[in-house]
Amino acid sequence: MTKRYNNRLYLIALLYIFPLALFSQSSLKGKITKPDGNPIAQATVLIDGSGKATSTDENGEFAFSGILNGRITLITRAVGYQTNRQSLESVGNSPVHIVLQEDNLNLNEVVVSATRYGLDRREAPVVVNVLGPKLFNATQSVAMSETLNYQPGVRVENNCQNCGFSQVRLNGMEGAYSQILVNSRAVFSALNSVYGLDQIPTSMIDRIEVVRSGGSALFGANAIAGTINIITKDPIENDWQVKSTNSLIDGKAWDNTIDFNTSFVEDDLMTGVTFYGMHRNREAWDANGDGFSEITKMRNTTFGTKAFFKPSEYDKITLDLSVLNEFRRGGDRLELAPHFTDITEQLQTNSFIGGLTYDHYSKDWKHKISLYASAQKSARDSYYGGLGGSTDRQDSIIAANAYGTTRDFAMVTGGQYTYHFEKDIFTAGVEFTVNNTDDDIPGYSRSIDQKTRGIGTYAQYEWKVIDPLKLLLGARYDHTHVDGKYALLNHDRASEENFGTFSPRFTVLYDITGELQFRGGYARGFRAPQAFNEDMHVTSIGGDQVFVLMGQDLETEYSDAYTGSFNYTRNFGRTQTSLLVEGFYTDLHNPFINVMTSEEDNIILEEMRNGTGAKVYGTNIELSVAPSNALTLQAGGTIQRTKYKEAQEIFEGEDPSNDVYTTRFVRTPNAYGYLNVNMKPTSRFAVDITGVYTGSMLAPHYQPDETMLLKTTRDFMEMNIRLGYTLPIRKEFSVELFGGIQNMFNAFQRDFDSGPLRDSDYVYGPTKPRTYTFGIRIGHFH
């Protein structure tokens, strides 16, 4: 009897509990708008800690169902807007109205370079700087090389009068110390790095993410100074634009560019595609009237696409393809065949870059698996040589045989797994890399036949210890096989070795207050002995060609990098502000150094050797203020020191008394910085003022008597202005007319070498003189 009575009580309780549980669940509706009341489409809305997420429709509206009553926190994000967190004590019947403020400083962008998965920039455990279309327009940049200077710790320099070889330095270290990625894949090889910064048009770039300091724990070799991640344009909305930019270098030489990009996305957001392209035609420019160019003649054509397809809500396939074709030539008498001139460096480059990625999410969005393959294939026909002012028949024969060919192939394929705990994130992956380079110049008996294979495994754990404290622990192990054969004249070198490298990483992010963050960390990096970008470049000094020869018994170069930063971010009403102060210290072991050694058969040799060690340390500072979307001010700078632990030989003369040693890195200023001011006096009229400061540095200068001097250069302040006026023709069609002056005060090098025996490497300071620009942009753009 008692048992039957108890069962009846359970039944009655269940009859009461089930309806209560059922009725305790509610639905939630809302709308996301701009401050002016216009809706924001494709904004992401999620309920913190629940795993529930949705996005807004074209009217800015969203809806949730099956929400348990009680206190919840809504997190709302949208591209170009500040992240909003709004707490609700209970889910009621009234719709929620959320207003998003514009993110004029791009502090809430989603970045991937810090952790290999997307997260809010403010939540990244390392400092990530982002360059985007707003900056590209402000600086009147048509190629990637023209915009990288506008971040602290980053400097782009031109290293050759004849061919315009440029490289980017992070925290003062040469280009080979930085890993350039395309859509997070390391397919931008050493060969691409020689001229590739000019070959990537800004029209194909969605953003560039820059992470300073060691990145080998995530991306493998050659990320000692950091990573530069080129993210190509994603199809996000139906959009298109065509732009024509025309420049007059020093009022004499034309530089004409036309570029476009267009995107199409299906209404269900399951399919999308974007196309982009550029054609550039630049005339050569001679700074001192000696008949030899300081800026090369160049023709560049680029075309690419990026598309995605979602078979389901949890699966995504992404394809990206780019084709680049470039011709460049510098020297004298550019209308003649190269071997009839005194100096010519001429290159015809064709490159193909492509990638395929498959992403799969679990139904609770906690698990993510990515499988990917990316590749790059380049072919380059080159000429490095000339008569050097000679009329000797033997020199004519050498000049006629200075043609060369280069073939390069790079591939990376791998998989990555990411698991999101309630607060923590675990990531692990494996990558296989291949790089084959075959570089031949038969006339100089010069060849590089280098094959590199590598397999890397990595894992990292992002641990949120307590709400204000986040730790990231990670490591990567790389097994690298380098099989290289290097020949020059009668010198033959070979290297077939295996290198195993363990690269740990530790970072900490601590929110001292809601506005003040501290970041600190340590990372290990490495470079295996092989030919790097500078070694693929041939220059001309004193009428002779300069080649880099691999040294013997080279050891792997390692680095220990330490960083610490304070980032203060606060809104004063609608005014956004951000101040970053970052300190860095990098200890280099066995650094690779090219030493100019001797002259043989009209060739100057540079030999790659291991140095005794070096250290790079300093401070990056960046201040950003945005009172409104009508005014944005950003300024940043770097104060640093770069020192070898012992005086390092960089020139070995025939007489030991002519040997040149230095304790400082050459071509590295102790101070450099930038300025970027964007103003919109009206909704249609925009004014952009930008500038780059380059401090004094040591520049090697080869002398006619076959000695070398280290010269201390002057400093430069390069200022630019751009004016733009937009005519809104229709809702989705506008026309912008723009014009401006780059390097308006003509802060430029004045002591170039001249004539056929010049040292074409004696180049420093801004990359172009005063240049006038004007153009037109049409389409659907913001």
Buried (B, 14 or more C-beta within 10 A) or exposed (E): EEEEEEEEEEEEEEEEEEEEEEEEEBEBBBBBBBEEEEBBBBBBBBBEEEEBEBBBBEEBBBEBEEBEEEEBEBBBBBBBBBBBEBEBEEBEEEEBEBBBBBBBBBBBBBBBBBBBBEBBBBBBBBBBBBBBBBBBBBBBBBBBBBBBBBBBBBBBBBBBBBBBBBBBBBBBBBBBBBBBBBBBBBBBBBBBBBBBBBBBBBBBBBBBBBBBBBBBBBBBBBBBBBBBBBBBBBBBBBBBBBBBBBBBBBEEBEBBBBBBBBBBBEEEBBBBBBBBBBBBBBBBBBBBEBBBBBBBBBBBBBBBBBBBBBEEEBEBBBBBBBBBBBBBBBBBBBEEEBBBBBBBBBBBBBBBBBBBBBBBBEEEBBBBBBEBBBBBBBBBBBBBBBBBBBEEEEBBEBBBBBBBEBBBBBBBBBBBBBBBEEEBBBBBBBBBBBBBBBBBBEBBBBBBBBBBBBBBBBBBBBBBEEEBEBBBBBBBBBEBBBBBBBBBBEBEBEBEBEBEBEBBBBBBBBBEEEEBBBBBBBBBBBBBBBBBBBBBBBBBBBBBBBBBBBBEEBEBBBBBBBBBBBBBBEEEEEEBBBBBBBBBBBBBBBBBBBBBBEBEEBBBBBBBBBBBBBBBBBBBBBBBBBBEBBBBBBBBBBBBEBBBBEEBBBBBBEEEEBBBEBEBBBBBBBBBBBBBBBEBEEEEEBBBBBBBBBBBBBBBBBEEEBBBEBBEBBBBBBBBBBBBEBEEEEEEEBEBBBBBBBBBEEBBBEEBBBBBBBBBBBBBBBBBBBBBBBBBBBBBBE
